[in-house]
């Protein structure tokens, strides 16, 4: 039985590693996955698991973007990197809206909005937004080509879109922030990079809150399931992030919009919202 749970954790880790970074909603996919492949764990553990498994994905961001996130250069004589020091306050500003809401009202919001209909609606709505925004940007030259050129105002705007994802499951944190960035003229590559960077403090904070709430008294199988999910999410996230960064250098985000709409339609049929 324990082996079966570990295999299930591998599947959850794969889904997390793919859907956390592609703008297609990890929450939506986790809800659907849970319908077909349920871990034999307590509801309290699962609530924590869905959040803390993201730590594996975050470690992939730290690995791939270490040079852009670490404010200290160790090449030659160690020294501070001014561009990175200037970037981190903007990341923090972008994370404040969702961070405040998450700390104060996370449980209440989950109780209100964590429902298949909300997830399906947001999958479809932001799928349409991807199509509209990318169509409007087709002939538009980005005004912000790199994360280093982001202003505090732009960072806060992107953070407000992240807030939408924090409140309404199915939005996709990466999807919301990328759309917000694209609306204000950020290039696709810079939008994706800043989305990944914003995830670091947000997910570390969310994971810390869930771990403190759950406690550290894990059974052996709970510990094995959690660590397996995190490890697989880490490895798959490396592949997913590299794929996305390579893909968007030649393509826009419209394919993800169509995918979200198709997934929303399939989920609506499955849950009986469409006959």
C-alpha positions in Angstrom: 0.0 0.0 0.0 2.9 2.4 0.8 4.4 1.7 -2.6 1.2 2.7 -4.3 1.0 5.9 -2.4 4.6 6.7 -3.4 3.7 6.1 -7.0 0.7 8.4 -6.7 3.0 11.1 -5.2 5.2 10.8 -8.3 2.2 11.5 -10.5 1.2 14.5 -8.3 4.8 15.8 -8.5 4.8 15.5 -12.3 1.5 17.4 -12.6 2.7 20.1 -10.2 6.1 20.5 -12.0 4.4 21.0 -15.3 1.3 23.1 -14.4 3.0 25.4 -11.8 5.0 27.1 -14.5 3.0 26.7 -17.7 0.1 29.3 -17.4 -2.6 26.6 -17.3 -3.5 26.5 -13.5 -1.9 23.9 -11.2 -5.0 24.1 -9.0 -7.3 23.2 -11.8 -5.2 20.2 -12.7 -4.8 19.1 -9.1 -8.5 19.1 -8.6 -9.1 17.0 -11.7 -6.2 14.7 -10.7 -7.7 14.2 -7.3 -10.9 13.0 -8.9 -9.2 10.1 -10.5 -6.1 9.5 -8.3 -6.7 10.1 -4.6 -3.9 9.8 -2.1 -4.9 7.8 0.9 -4.1 10.6 3.3 -6.0 12.7 5.8 -7.7 15.9 4.5 -5.4 17.9 6.7 -2.3 16.4 5.2 -3.7 16.9 1.6 -4.4 20.6 2.3 -0.8 21.0 3.4 0.6 18.7 0.6 -1.0 20.8 -2.2 0.9 23.8 -1.0 4.2 22.4 0.3 4.9 20.3 -2.8 5.5 23.7 -4.5 8.8 24.0 -2.6 10.3 21.5 -5.0 9.2 23.6 -7.9 10.7 26.7 -6.2 14.1 25.0 -5.8 14.1 24.6 -9.6 13.7 28.4 -10.0 16.5 29.1 -7.6 18.7 26.7 -9.5 17.9 28.1 -13.0 17.8 31.8 -12.0 20.5 31.8 -9.3 22.6 34.3 -11.1 19.7 36.7 -11.5 18.4 36.2 -7.9 21.6 36.0 -5.8 22.7 39.6 -4.9 26.3 38.5 -4.3 28.8 37.5 -7.1 31.5 35.1 -6.2 33.4 35.4 -9.4 36.8 36.7 -8.4 36.5 38.9 -5.3 33.0 38.6 -3.8 30.9 41.7 -4.5 27.3 42.9 -4.4 25.5 43.0 -7.7 23.6 46.4 -8.0 21.2 45.2 -10.6 20.0 42.3 -8.4 19.8 44.5 -5.3 17.6 46.9 -7.3 15.4 44.0 -8.5 14.5 42.4 -5.2 12.6 45.4 -3.8 10.4 45.3 -6.9 9.8 41.5 -6.4 8.8 42.2 -2.8 6.4 45.0 -3.9 4.8 42.7 -6.4 4.3 40.0 -3.7 2.7 42.3 -1.1 -0.9 42.3 -2.3 -1.2 38.5 -2.5 0.9 38.0 0.6 -1.3 40.2 2.8 -4.5 38.6 1.6 -3.0 35.1 2.0 -1.9 35.7 5.6 -5.1 37.3 6.7 -7.9 35.5 4.8 -6.4 32.4 3.1 -8.7 29.9 4.9 -11.8 32.0 4.4 -11.1 32.5 0.7 -10.6 28.8 0.2 -13.9 28.0 1.9 -15.7 30.6 -0.3 -14.1 29.9 -3.7 -12.4 26.5 -3.7 -15.1 25.0 -5.9 -15.0 23.3 -9.3 -17.3 25.9 -10.8 -15.0 28.7 -9.8 -12.0 26.9 -11.1 -13.7 26.1 -14.4 -14.9 29.7 -14.8 -11.4 31.1 -14.2 -9.8 28.6 -16.5 -12.0 29.7 -19.3 -11.9 33.4 -18.5 -8.2 33.7 -18.4 -7.9 31.4 -21.5 -10.0 34.0 -23.4 -7.8 36.8 -21.9 -4.7 35.2 -23.2 -6.1 35.1 -26.7 -7.3 38.8 -26.5 -4.1 40.2 -25.0 -1.8 38.3 -27.3 -3.9 39.4 -30.3 -3.6 43.0 -29.2 0.1 42.7 -28.7 0.7 41.1 -32.0 1.9 44.3 -33.7 3.0 46.0 -30.5 6.6 46.5 -29.5 7.2 45.8 -25.8 8.1 48.8 -23.7 9.8 46.7 -21.1 12.2 44.2 -22.5 13.9 42.9 -19.4 13.1 42.4 -15.7 15.8 44.9 -14.8 13.8 47.7 -16.6 10.6 47.0 -14.6 9.4 50.0 -12.6 7.8 49.8 -9.1 4.5 50.8 -10.7 4.8 47.9 -13.2 5.7 45.5 -10.4 2.7 46.5 -8.3 0.4 46.1 -11.3 1.7 42.6 -11.9 1.3 41.9 -8.2 -2.4 43.0 -8.3 -2.9 40.3 -11.0 -1.2 37.8 -8.8 -3.7 38.8 -6.1 -6.5 37.6 -8.5 -4.9 34.2 -8.6 -4.5 34.1 -4.8 -8.3 34.8 -4.4 -9.8 32.8 -7.3 -8.5 29.2 -7.8 -8.2 28.2 -11.4 -6.8 31.5 -12.4 -3.2 30.3 -12.4 -0.6 32.4 -10.6 1.8 32.3 -13.5 -1.1 32.9 -16.0 -2.4 35.9 -14.1 1.0 37.6 -13.7 2.0 37.0 -17.3 -1.3 38.5 -18.5 -0.8 41.5 -16.2 2.7 42.0 -17.5 1.7 41.7 -21.1 -1.1 44.2 -20.7 1.4 46.9 -19.6 3.9 46.1 -22.4 6.3 43.7 -20.8 8.0 41.3 -23.3 7.1 37.6 -23.1 10.5 36.6 -21.8 10.6 39.3 -19.1 7.0 38.5 -18.1 7.8 34.8 -17.6 11.1 35.5 -15.8 9.5 38.0 -13.4 6.7 35.5 -12.7 9.2 32.8 -11.8 11.1 35.2 -9.5 7.9 36.4 -7.8 7.1 32.8 -7.0 10.1 32.4 -4.7 8.9 34.6 -1.7 5.2 33.8 -2.3 5.6 30.0 -2.3 8.2 29.9 0.5 5.8 32.0 2.6 2.7 30.0 1.8 4.6 26.7 2.5 5.9 28.0 5.8 2.3 28.9 6.9 0.9 25.6 5.9 3.7 23.6 7.7 3.3 25.6 10.9 -0.5 25.0 10.7 -0.1 21.3 10.1 2.8 20.8 12.5 6.0 18.7 12.0 4.7 15.4 13.3 4.7 13.4 10.1 4.2 9.6 9.9 6.8 7.7 7.9 4.5 7.4 4.8 3.4 11.1 5.0 7.0 12.1 5.0 7.9 9.8 2.1 4.9 11.0 0.1 5.7 14.7 0.7 9.4 14.4 -0.1 8.7 12.3 -3.2 6.2 14.8 -4.5 8.7 17.7 -3.9 11.6 15.9 -5.5 9.6 15.0 -8.6 8.2 18.5 -8.8 11.7 19.9 -8.7 13.0 17.7 -11.5 10.0 18.2 -13.7 10.0 22.0 -13.0 13.5 22.2 -14.4 12.3 20.7 -17.7 9.1 22.8 -17.7 10.8 26.1 -17.1 13.4 25.5 -19.7 10.8 24.5 -22.2 8.7 27.6 -21.6 11.6 30.0 -21.8 12.6 28.4 -25.1 9.1 28.2 -26.5 8.2 31.8 -25.9 11.2 33.1 -27.7 9.5 32.1 -30.9 5.8 31.7 -30.0 3.2 33.7 -28.0 1.0 32.4 -25.2 -2.2 31.8 -27.3 -1.8 28.0 -27.3 -2.1 28.1 -23.5 -5.3 30.1 -23.9 -6.8 27.5 -26.2 -5.7 24.7 -23.8 -7.3 26.4 -20.8 -10.6 26.8 -22.7 -10.6 23.2 -23.8 -9.8 22.0 -20.3 -12.6 24.2 -18.8 -15.0 22.7 -21.3 -14.0 19.1 -20.5 -14.1 19.8 -16.7 -17.6 21.4 -17.0 -18.9 18.3 -18.8 -17.3 16.0 -16.3 -18.7 17.9 -13.2 -22.1 18.1 -14.9 -22.2 21.9 -15.5 -22.6 21.2 -19.2 -24.8 18.4 -20.5 
